[in-house]
Amino acid sequence: MSGLKTLIEDANAKTLDIILRGKPQLVDVAPALEVVPGMLPNLIMHSGPAIAWDDMCGPHKQGIIGAALWEGLASTPEEAERRIRAGEILTAPCHNHVSVGAGAGITSASTPMLIVENTTFGNRAYSCISEGGGLRLLKWGAYDDTVFKNLTWQAKVFAPVLSKALQASGPIDIRNIISRAVEMGDECHNRSIAATSQFLKEMYGHLVALDMPAEDVRSSIKFLVDSEHFLLHAIMAAAKAMLVPAEGIEYSTIVTAMARNGVEFGIRVSGLGDQWFTAPANPVTGLFFRAEWNDSNAAPDLGDSAITETIGLGGFIQPTAPTVTQYVQGSMQQAIANTLEMQEICATTNPDVRIPAMDFAPGPIGIDIRKVIQTGILPLLDTAITHKDGGLIGAGEVRAPIGCFEKALKAFGQKLEGQKA
């Protein structure tokens, strides 16, 4: 047993070294069809583990139909659903294509994608760009003419402007922005205002110097100024880029992905490859943005944004973002207690992420499925609350279900037994 423990600890140390040495940099923006591995003109990606059409939650179904209409793959919602059922319009998880998507994660061929390169290992990951603020966005499973107009503007105007600006600026160090942002009030999930502001500060000079139509540049800058969560999508892609090289480390019990599709919560574990281990997604506890909304209106937890907690951000470092605690009527003391809990299930700490309210202690990183089962402590995620029929209705926090960790640890044990046989 001691020999096996050594193998696991060595594998976990290797996994964490790979994650911590990752240097994710935002390098460009381009349409999904041009850059995302395996992307097809008739493919629409969604957040979370794979799920059949009939089993999908409302936000996923509505978002996929909306994307099909925007792409011209169908002319009516009824035609879109018919073509989906016939296999003429395909669906797949973002994670299957080295991508991540917030909320319903709806990504189609024309969607502009943030391209993040992990320069340490040379791999890339992708995320759709933020649609900006608002309660009705495609990523929340809502669509109408206003949503389509914004998507088209982003694809035809904003993405080319940002791409040219990034060519002028050179790669933007996302890990460095994260380090600064967490000392400025972000936990880089439910709050990414400081990170977005830093990004705009780095890009502003290059944007105003572009030799492009003045109105395109002006409207693009205004969009960035108004979009407080813009950089969250780049942070998500950065997290994915950091984690991909750490997949497939034999004997490793470190979690390399967490994602939710509004029905199931899934995790991947380094030593178990790309297999998802799932359990029913939990309801989100938090603040509803309007008095008429309550738990009965909400979809279960969904989105790929839990990739931020997978690298120790979001709910794992709640004390860095005191304003986030108001979503759950919490306190700084509770936020600190939550981080101390997360330390119990993580294998190490991240020296690049410091928590001012805890005397600049490094944040926890590296969820170990053994520690989750041993302690009974479940990962805590900061997240949004989505209406069961589509649309953003609140924000709060949620715990991962124990079932996926139980299944993963059982599979890990079975794999070890198989190797002995």
One Martini backbone bead per residue (centre of mass of N, CA, C, O) as a GRO file, in nm:
protein
  421
    1MET     BB    1   0.056   0.063  -0.020
    2SER     BB    2   0.298   0.256  -0.003
    3GLY     BB    3   0.372   0.230  -0.304
    4LEU     BB    4   0.105   0.347  -0.412
    5LYS     BB    5   0.115   0.616  -0.267
    6THR     BB    6   0.369   0.712  -0.411
    7LEU     BB    7   0.259   0.707  -0.697
    8ILE     BB    8   0.035   0.912  -0.646
    9GLU     BB    9   0.202   1.148  -0.534
   10ASP     BB   10   0.386   1.175  -0.782
   11ALA     BB   11   0.158   1.222  -0.988
   12ASN     BB   12   0.039   1.474  -0.851
   13ALA     BB   13   0.294   1.646  -0.864
   14LYS     BB   14   0.309   1.645  -1.172
   15THR     BB   15   0.035   1.767  -1.232
   16LEU     BB   16   0.080   2.035  -1.070
   17ASP     BB   17   0.330   2.130  -1.220
   18ILE     BB   18   0.192   2.165  -1.490
   19ILE     BB   19  -0.022   2.369  -1.406
   20LEU     BB   20   0.175   2.588  -1.268
   21ARG     BB   21   0.354   2.621  -1.546
   22GLY     BB   22   0.144   2.757  -1.685
   23LYS     BB   23   0.114   2.999  -1.981
   24PRO     BB   24  -0.145   3.187  -2.046
   25GLN     BB   25  -0.230   3.334  -2.373
   26LEU     BB   26  -0.368   3.583  -2.551
   27VAL     BB   27  -0.366   3.583  -2.925
   28ASP     BB   28  -0.677   3.560  -3.039
   29VAL     BB   29  -0.944   3.597  -3.291
   30ALA     BB   30  -1.189   3.351  -3.415
   31PRO     BB   31  -1.365   3.147  -3.580
   32ALA     BB   32  -1.451   2.835  -3.500
   33LEU     BB   33  -1.414   2.699  -3.785
   34GLU     BB   34  -1.097   2.790  -3.799
   35VAL     BB   35  -0.988   2.670  -3.488
   36VAL     BB   36  -1.160   2.442  -3.389
   37PRO     BB   37  -1.138   2.129  -3.319
   38GLY     BB   38  -1.382   1.967  -3.516
   39MET     BB   39  -1.532   2.177  -3.652
   40LEU     BB   40  -1.864   2.246  -3.786
   41PRO     BB   41  -2.120   2.394  -3.958
   42ASN     BB   42  -2.342   2.183  -3.791
   43LEU     BB   43  -2.217   2.261  -3.510
   44ILE     BB   44  -2.325   2.261  -3.159
   45MET     BB   45  -2.218   2.381  -2.862
   46HIS     BB   46  -2.190   2.283  -2.511
   47SER     BB   47  -2.217   2.245  -2.190
   48GLY     BB   48  -2.076   1.993  -2.047
   49PRO     BB   49  -2.171   1.700  -2.069
   50ALA     BB   50  -2.303   1.477  -2.245
   51ILE     BB   51  -2.634   1.506  -2.416
   52ALA     BB   52  -2.937   1.447  -2.497
   53TRP     BB   53  -3.186   1.622  -2.626
   54ASP     BB   54  -3.428   1.510  -2.442
   55ASP     BB   55  -3.240   1.576  -2.167
   56MET     BB   56  -3.233   1.863  -2.182
   57CYS     BB   57  -3.237   2.168  -2.091
   58GLY     BB   58  -3.375   2.463  -2.168
   59PRO     BB   59  -3.118   2.640  -2.226
   60HIS     BB   60  -2.997   2.442  -2.432
   61LYS     BB   61  -3.223   2.421  -2.635
   62GLN     BB   62  -3.260   2.726  -2.690
   63GLY     BB   63  -2.965   2.787  -2.769
   64ILE     BB   64  -2.946   2.591  -3.010
   65ILE     BB   65  -3.176   2.708  -3.170
   66GLY     BB   66  -3.063   2.994  -3.190
   67ALA     BB   67  -2.803   2.915  -3.343
   68ALA     BB   68  -2.943   2.788  -3.588
   69LEU     BB   69  -3.080   3.050  -3.678
   70TRP     BB   70  -2.827   3.233  -3.700
   71GLU     BB   71  -2.676   3.031  -3.909
   72GLY     BB   72  -2.905   2.902  -4.109
   73LEU     BB   73  -3.000   2.593  -4.035
   74ALA     BB   74  -3.275   2.744  -3.977
   75SER     BB   75  -3.609   2.911  -3.984
   76THR     BB   76  -3.720   2.745  -3.737
   77PRO     BB   77  -3.763   2.589  -3.444
   78GLU     BB   78  -3.892   2.333  -3.567
   79GLU     BB   79  -3.670   2.278  -3.774
   80ALA     BB   80  -3.437   2.255  -3.578
   81GLU     BB   81  -3.544   2.012  -3.420
   82ARG     BB   82  -3.571   1.823  -3.661
   83ARG     BB   83  -3.265   1.832  -3.742
   84ILE     BB   84  -3.156   1.726  -3.479
   85ARG     BB   85  -3.306   1.451  -3.478
   86ALA     BB   86  -3.175   1.378  -3.773
   87GLY     BB   87  -2.859   1.477  -3.765
   88GLU     BB   88  -2.808   1.763  -3.921
   89ILE     BB   89  -2.772   1.869  -3.632
   90LEU     BB   90  -2.512   1.907  -3.414
   91THR     BB   91  -2.398   1.793  -3.086
   92ALA     BB   92  -2.158   1.916  -2.829
   93PRO     BB   93  -1.915   1.947  -2.621
   94CYS     BB   94  -1.674   2.170  -2.568
   95HIS     BB   95  -1.459   1.975  -2.441
   96ASN     BB   96  -1.431   1.797  -2.709
   97HIS     BB   97  -1.291   2.096  -2.830
   98VAL     BB   98  -1.108   2.259  -2.634
   99SER     BB   99  -1.355   2.396  -2.478
  100VAL     BB  100  -1.547   2.679  -2.336
  101GLY     BB  101  -1.874   2.761  -2.171
  102ALA     BB  102  -2.085   2.973  -2.059
  103GLY     BB  103  -2.339   2.838  -1.935
  104ALA     BB  104  -2.461   2.686  -2.214
  105GLY     BB  105  -2.218   2.724  -2.430
  106ILE     BB  106  -2.291   2.850  -2.701
  107THR     BB  107  -2.145   2.713  -3.010
  108SER     BB  108  -2.060   2.814  -3.337
  109ALA     BB  109  -1.907   2.859  -3.634
  110SER     BB  110  -1.928   3.197  -3.606
  111THR     BB  111  -1.801   3.208  -3.341
  112PRO     BB  112  -1.609   3.394  -3.153
  113MET     BB  113  -1.273   3.308  -3.048
  114LEU     BB  114  -1.075   3.263  -2.790
  115ILE     BB  115  -0.716   3.240  -2.796
  116VAL     BB  116  -0.530   3.014  -2.591
  117GLU     BB  117  -0.186   2.988  -2.496
  118ASN     BB  118   0.036   2.745  -2.373
  119THR     BB  119   0.370   2.818  -2.374
  120THR     BB  120   0.494   2.575  -2.223
  121PHE     BB  121   0.330   2.341  -2.424
  122GLY     BB  122   0.167   2.450  -2.698
  123ASN     BB  123  -0.129   2.476  -2.623
  124ARG     BB  124  -0.484   2.506  -2.692
  125ALA     BB  125  -0.770   2.719  -2.615
  126TYR     BB  126  -1.138   2.785  -2.598
  127SER     BB  127  -1.367   3.077  -2.623
  128CYS     BB  128  -1.624   3.245  -2.617
  129ILE     BB  129  -1.733   3.544  -2.630
  130SER     BB  130  -1.869   3.789  -2.479
  131GLU     BB  131  -2.202   3.939  -2.487
  132GLY     BB  132  -2.224   4.072  -2.224
  133GLY     BB  133  -2.472   4.214  -2.082
  134GLY     BB  134  -2.752   4.056  -1.944
  135LEU     BB  135  -3.040   3.835  -1.931
  136ARG     BB  136  -3.049   3.811  -2.261
  137LEU     BB  137  -2.872   3.537  -2.379
  138LEU     BB  138  -2.745   3.273  -2.538
  139LYS     BB  139  -2.588   3.158  -2.283
  140TRP     BB  140  -2.890   3.156  -2.133
  141GLY     BB  141  -3.109   3.057  -2.346
  142ALA     BB  142  -3.155   3.323  -2.531
  143TYR     BB  143  -3.372   3.462  -2.798
  144ASP     BB  144  -3.354   3.728  -3.050
  145ASP     BB  145  -3.305   3.995  -3.244
  146THR     BB  146  -3.107   4.129  -3.046
  147VAL     BB  147  -2.917   3.892  -3.014
  148PHE     BB  148  -2.847   3.858  -3.316
  149LYS     BB  149  -2.732   4.142  -3.359
  150ASN     BB  150  -2.498   4.108  -3.157
  151LEU     BB  151  -2.363   3.859  -3.283
  152THR     BB  152  -2.305   3.993  -3.557
  153TRP     BB  153  -2.134   4.225  -3.453
  154GLN     BB  154  -1.915   4.052  -3.325
  155ALA     BB  155  -1.831   3.900  -3.588
  156LYS     BB  156  -1.795   4.170  -3.789
  157VAL     BB  157  -1.654   4.378  -3.573
  158PHE     BB  158  -1.522   4.308  -3.297
  159ALA     BB  159  -1.332   4.071  -3.366
  160PRO     BB  160  -1.150   4.221  -3.575
  161VAL     BB  161  -1.059   4.440  -3.380
  162LEU     BB  162  -0.932   4.258  -3.162
  163SER     BB  163  -0.736   4.110  -3.344
  164LYS     BB  164  -0.570   4.358  -3.432
  165ALA     BB  165  -0.490   4.442  -3.144
  166LEU     BB  166  -0.340   4.173  -3.075
  167GLN     BB  167  -0.129   4.201  -3.299
  168ALA     BB  168  -0.011   4.464  -3.171
  169SER     BB  169   0.038   4.367  -2.865
  170GLY     BB  170   0.031   4.084  -2.822
  171PRO     BB  171   0.044   3.875  -2.585
  172ILE     BB  172  -0.174   3.802  -2.309
  173ASP     BB  173  -0.128   3.767  -1.966
  174ILE     BB  174  -0.348   3.593  -1.775
  175ARG     BB  175  -0.203   3.511  -1.515
  176ASN     BB  176  -0.122   3.799  -1.435
  177ILE     BB  177  -0.406   3.914  -1.416
  178ILE     BB  178  -0.509   3.727  -1.197
  179SER     BB  179  -0.309   3.804  -0.973
  180ARG     BB  180  -0.410   4.102  -0.961
  181ALA     BB  181  -0.722   4.070  -0.935
  182VAL     BB  182  -0.729   3.920  -0.650
  183GLU     BB  183  -0.612   4.207  -0.522
  184MET     BB  184  -0.895   4.372  -0.650
  185GLY     BB  185  -1.178   4.178  -0.598
  186ASP     BB  186  -1.138   3.904  -0.738
  187GLU     BB  187  -1.235   3.546  -0.831
  188CYS     BB  188  -1.280   3.481  -1.145
  189HIS     BB  189  -1.614   3.458  -1.183
  190ASN     BB  190  -1.845   3.643  -1.050
  191ARG     BB  191  -1.571   3.827  -1.054
  192SER     BB  192  -1.409   4.041  -1.338
  193ILE     BB  193  -1.348   4.352  -1.331
  194ALA     BB  194  -1.042   4.384  -1.290
  195ALA     BB  195  -0.952   4.209  -1.526
  196THR     BB  196  -1.093   4.372  -1.748
  197SER     BB  197  -0.951   4.642  -1.686
  198GLN     BB  198  -0.665   4.543  -1.745
  199PHE     BB  199  -0.713   4.466  -2.034
  200LEU     BB  200  -0.800   4.745  -2.134
  201LYS     BB  201  -0.538   4.888  -2.057
  202GLU     BB  202  -0.359   4.718  -2.257
  203MET     BB  203  -0.550   4.780  -2.526
  204TYR     BB  204  -0.620   5.081  -2.578
  205GLY     BB  205  -0.381   5.188  -2.748
  206HIS     BB  206  -0.427   4.981  -2.981
  207LEU     BB  207  -0.716   5.056  -3.054
  208VAL     BB  208  -0.681   5.369  -3.121
  209ALA     BB  209  -0.448   5.291  -3.354
  210LEU     BB  210  -0.631   5.182  -3.555
  211ASP     BB  211  -0.683   5.106  -3.911
  212MET     BB  212  -1.010   5.168  -3.871
  213PRO     BB  213  -1.315   5.219  -3.834
  214ALA     BB  214  -1.415   5.437  -3.596
  215GLU     BB  215  -1.686   5.307  -3.511
  216ASP     BB  216  -1.577   5.024  -3.455
  217VAL     BB  217  -1.383   5.109  -3.232
  218ARG     BB  218  -1.573   5.259  -3.046
  219SER     BB  219  -1.778   5.024  -2.998
  220SER     BB  220  -1.566   4.827  -2.885
  221ILE     BB  221  -1.480   4.989  -2.641
  222LYS     BB  222  -1.759   5.016  -2.515
  223PHE     BB  223  -1.806   4.716  -2.476
  224LEU     BB  224  -1.567   4.670  -2.279
  225VAL     BB  225  -1.657   4.875  -2.065
  226ASP     BB  226  -1.953   4.736  -2.022
  227SER     BB  227  -1.797   4.445  -1.980
  228GLU     BB  228  -1.727   4.312  -1.679
  229HIS     BB  229  -1.700   3.986  -1.787
  230PHE     BB  230  -1.513   3.946  -2.031
  231LEU     BB  231  -1.250   3.786  -1.912
  232LEU     BB  232  -1.369   3.518  -1.819
  233HIS     BB  233  -1.338   3.365  -2.090
  234ALA     BB  234  -1.026   3.373  -2.086
  235ILE     BB  235  -0.992   3.231  -1.815
  236MET     BB  236  -1.123   2.968  -1.900
  237ALA     BB  237  -0.924   2.905  -2.131
  238ALA     BB  238  -0.676   2.909  -1.949
  239ALA     BB  239  -0.755   2.675  -1.770
  240LYS     BB  240  -0.773   2.466  -1.994
  241ALA     BB  241  -0.476   2.501  -2.092
  242MET     BB  242  -0.352   2.408  -1.814
  243LEU     BB  243  -0.501   2.114  -1.797
  244VAL     BB  244  -0.445   1.939  -2.050
  245PRO     BB  245  -0.141   1.849  -1.985
  246ALA     BB  246  -0.261   1.695  -1.708
  247GLU     BB  247  -0.361   1.470  -1.866
  248GLY     BB  248  -0.292   1.128  -1.825
  249ILE     BB  249  -0.175   1.067  -1.536
  250GLU     BB  250  -0.059   0.816  -1.391
  251TYR     BB  251  -0.222   0.790  -1.069
  252SER     BB  252  -0.392   1.038  -1.079
  253THR     BB  253  -0.631   1.236  -0.848
  254ILE     BB  254  -0.672   1.487  -1.027
  255VAL     BB  255  -0.867   1.735  -1.126
  256THR     BB  256  -0.940   1.852  -1.486
  257ALA     BB  257  -1.267   1.875  -1.459
  258MET     BB  258  -1.565   2.091  -1.452
  259ALA     BB  259  -1.919   2.030  -1.534
  260ARG     BB  260  -2.246   2.163  -1.660
  261ASN     BB  261  -2.596   2.088  -1.808
  262GLY     BB  262  -2.860   2.106  -1.602
  263VAL     BB  263  -2.840   1.785  -1.500
  264GLU     BB  264  -2.524   1.739  -1.489
  265PHE     BB  265  -2.234   1.661  -1.306
  266GLY     BB  266  -1.885   1.679  -1.404
  267ILE     BB  267  -1.579   1.481  -1.404
  268ARG     BB  268  -1.223   1.484  -1.431
  269VAL     BB  269  -0.932   1.263  -1.427
  270SER     BB  270  -0.618   1.227  -1.496
  271GLY     BB  271  -0.592   0.897  -1.455
  272LEU     BB  272  -0.888   0.879  -1.646
  273GLY     BB  273  -0.897   1.092  -1.851
  274ASP     BB  274  -1.198   1.162  -2.057
  275GLN     BB  275  -1.383   1.072  -1.840
  276TRP     BB  276  -1.702   1.094  -1.713
  277PHE     BB  277  -1.834   1.188  -1.388
  278THR     BB  278  -2.170   1.160  -1.276
  279ALA     BB  279  -2.432   1.378  -1.140
  280PRO     BB  280  -2.671   1.543  -1.016
  281ALA     BB  281  -2.752   1.856  -1.028
  282ASN     BB  282  -2.760   2.131  -0.836
  283PRO     BB  283  -2.891   2.374  -0.678
  284VAL     BB  284  -2.889   2.719  -0.648
  285THR     BB  285  -2.762   2.947  -0.413
  286GLY     BB  286  -2.925   3.282  -0.388
  287LEU     BB  287  -2.975   3.569  -0.590
  288PHE     BB  288  -3.249   3.733  -0.707
  289PHE     BB  289  -3.316   3.997  -0.940
  290ARG     BB  290  -3.626   3.929  -0.887
  291ALA     BB  291  -3.915   3.892  -0.706
  292GLU     BB  292  -4.056   3.672  -0.908
  293TRP     BB  293  -3.812   3.501  -0.840
  294ASN     BB  294  -3.730   3.148  -0.788
  295ASP     BB  295  -3.663   2.819  -0.749
  296SER     BB  296  -3.894   2.735  -0.957
  297ASN     BB  297  -3.734   2.887  -1.209
  298ALA     BB  298  -3.480   2.712  -1.183
  299ALA     BB  299  -3.206   2.577  -1.293
  300PRO     BB  300  -2.977   2.384  -1.273
  301ASP     BB  301  -2.664   2.358  -1.279
  302LEU     BB  302  -2.451   2.546  -1.518
  303GLY     BB  303  -2.148   2.508  -1.689
  304ASP     BB  304  -1.785   2.570  -1.755
  305SER     BB  305  -1.688   2.774  -1.519
  306ALA     BB  306  -1.565   2.549  -1.322
  307ILE     BB  307  -1.273   2.575  -1.432
  308THR     BB  308  -1.186   2.782  -1.219
  309GLU     BB  309  -1.197   2.593  -0.968
  310THR     BB  310  -0.994   2.381  -1.087
  311ILE     BB  311  -0.767   2.635  -1.041
  312GLY     BB  312  -0.862   2.799  -0.764
  313LEU     BB  313  -1.110   2.969  -0.808
  314GLY     BB  314  -1.364   3.139  -0.697
  315GLY     BB  315  -1.491   2.956  -0.438
  316PHE     BB  316  -1.186   2.910  -0.331
  317ILE     BB  317  -1.159   3.261  -0.315
  318GLN     BB  318  -1.383   3.446  -0.180
  319PRO     BB  319  -1.222   3.669  -0.006
  320THR     BB  320  -1.139   3.845  -0.265
  321ALA     BB  321  -1.480   3.884  -0.298
  322PRO     BB  322  -1.699   4.041  -0.105
  323THR     BB  323  -1.942   4.098  -0.305
  324VAL     BB  324  -2.025   3.793  -0.348
  325THR     BB  325  -2.158   3.733  -0.064
  326GLN     BB  326  -2.439   3.873  -0.121
  327TYR     BB  327  -2.570   3.634  -0.282
  328VAL     BB  328  -2.565   3.458   0.020
  329GLN     BB  329  -2.562   3.620   0.281
  330GLY     BB  330  -2.276   3.663   0.375
  331SER     BB  331  -1.931   3.651   0.490
  332MET     BB  332  -1.605   3.676   0.550
  333GLN     BB  333  -1.591   3.439   0.746
  334GLN     BB  334  -1.724   3.235   0.552
  335ALA     BB  335  -1.527   3.263   0.318
  336ILE     BB  336  -1.282   3.164   0.476
  337ALA     BB  337  -1.401   2.891   0.553
  338ASN     BB  338  -1.427   2.791   0.262
  339THR     BB  339  -1.123   2.796   0.195
  340LEU     BB  340  -1.037   2.602   0.419
  341GLU     BB  341  -1.196   2.368   0.300
  342MET     BB  342  -1.050   2.356   0.021
  343GLN     BB  343  -0.775   2.278   0.144
  344GLU     BB  344  -0.871   1.983   0.229
  345ILE     BB  345  -0.905   1.895  -0.105
  346CYS     BB  346  -0.618   1.991  -0.165
  347ALA     BB  347  -0.271   1.946  -0.261
  348THR     BB  348  -0.226   2.267  -0.286
  349THR     BB  349  -0.074   2.578  -0.375
  350ASN     BB  350  -0.089   2.918  -0.519
  351PRO     BB  351   0.153   3.168  -0.548
  352ASP     BB  352  -0.023   3.353  -0.767
  353VAL     BB  353  -0.262   3.331  -0.540
  354ARG     BB  354  -0.368   3.592  -0.329
  355ILE     BB  355  -0.516   3.656   0.003
  356PRO     BB  356  -0.562   3.936   0.174
  357ALA     BB  357  -0.770   3.836   0.410
  358MET     BB  358  -0.522   3.598   0.455
  359ASP     BB  359  -0.238   3.724   0.448
  360PHE     BB  360  -0.165   3.626   0.154
  361ALA     BB  361  -0.256   3.357   0.102
  362PRO     BB  362  -0.255   3.086  -0.076
  363GLY     BB  363  -0.437   2.922  -0.290
  364PRO     BB  364  -0.611   2.657  -0.364
  365ILE     BB  365  -0.503   2.348  -0.544
  366GLY     BB  366  -0.602   2.044  -0.642
  367ILE     BB  367  -0.827   1.821  -0.668
  368ASP     BB  368  -0.883   1.537  -0.454
  369ILE     BB  369  -1.076   1.263  -0.455
  370ARG     BB  370  -0.985   1.145  -0.182
  371LYS     BB  371  -1.042   1.395  -0.003
  372VAL     BB  372  -1.342   1.418  -0.057
  373ILE     BB  373  -1.416   1.138   0.063
  374GLN     BB  374  -1.274   1.158   0.340
  375THR     BB  375  -1.425   1.444   0.429
  376GLY     BB  376  -1.699   1.539   0.261
  377ILE     BB  377  -1.591   1.771   0.094
  378LEU     BB  378  -1.721   2.005  -0.135
  379PRO     BB  379  -1.706   2.177  -0.396
  380LEU     BB  380  -1.709   2.532  -0.444
  381LEU     BB  381  -1.933   2.737  -0.638
  382ASP     BB  382  -1.948   2.998  -0.836
  383THR     BB  383  -2.264   3.128  -0.978
  384ALA     BB  384  -2.535   3.106  -1.174
  385ILE     BB  385  -2.883   3.178  -1.250
  386THR     BB  386  -3.109   2.991  -1.445
  387HIS     BB  387  -3.364   2.967  -1.634
  388LYS     BB  388  -3.551   2.696  -1.739
  389ASP     BB  389  -3.623   2.884  -2.018
  390GLY     BB  390  -3.425   3.109  -1.997
  391GLY     BB  391  -3.208   3.311  -1.853
  392LEU     BB  392  -3.107   3.545  -1.624
  393ILE     BB  393  -3.180   3.546  -1.241
  394GLY     BB  394  -2.888   3.498  -1.094
  395ALA     BB  395  -2.672   3.447  -0.797
  396GLY     BB  396  -2.413   3.215  -0.650
  397GLU     BB  397  -2.400   2.886  -0.502
  398VAL     BB  398  -2.235   2.554  -0.521
  399ARG     BB  399  -2.228   2.209  -0.493
  400ALA     BB  400  -2.090   1.934  -0.550
  401PRO     BB  401  -2.151   1.615  -0.608
  402ILE     BB  402  -2.059   1.313  -0.469
  403GLY     BB  403  -2.107   1.098  -0.696
  404CYS     BB  404  -1.865   1.163  -0.891
  405PHE     BB  405  -1.641   1.087  -0.683
  406GLU     BB  406  -1.724   0.799  -0.629
  407LYS     BB  407  -1.698   0.699  -0.921
  408ALA     BB  408  -1.400   0.777  -0.963
  409LEU     BB  409  -1.275   0.609  -0.731
  410LYS     BB  410  -1.378   0.339  -0.827
  411ALA     BB  411  -1.237   0.347  -1.105
  412PHE     BB  412  -0.954   0.369  -0.992
  413GLY     BB  413  -0.958   0.099  -0.842
  414GLN     BB  414  -1.021  -0.079  -1.091
  415LYS     BB  415  -0.766  -0.006  -1.247
  416LEU     BB  416  -0.566  -0.121  -1.042
  417GLU     BB  417  -0.675  -0.411  -1.051
  418GLY     BB  418  -0.625  -0.451  -1.357
  419GLN     BB  419  -0.311  -0.416  -1.337
  420LYS     BB  420  -0.267  -0.670  -1.152
  421ALA     BB  421  -0.405  -0.902  -1.340
   0.00000   0.00000   0.00000
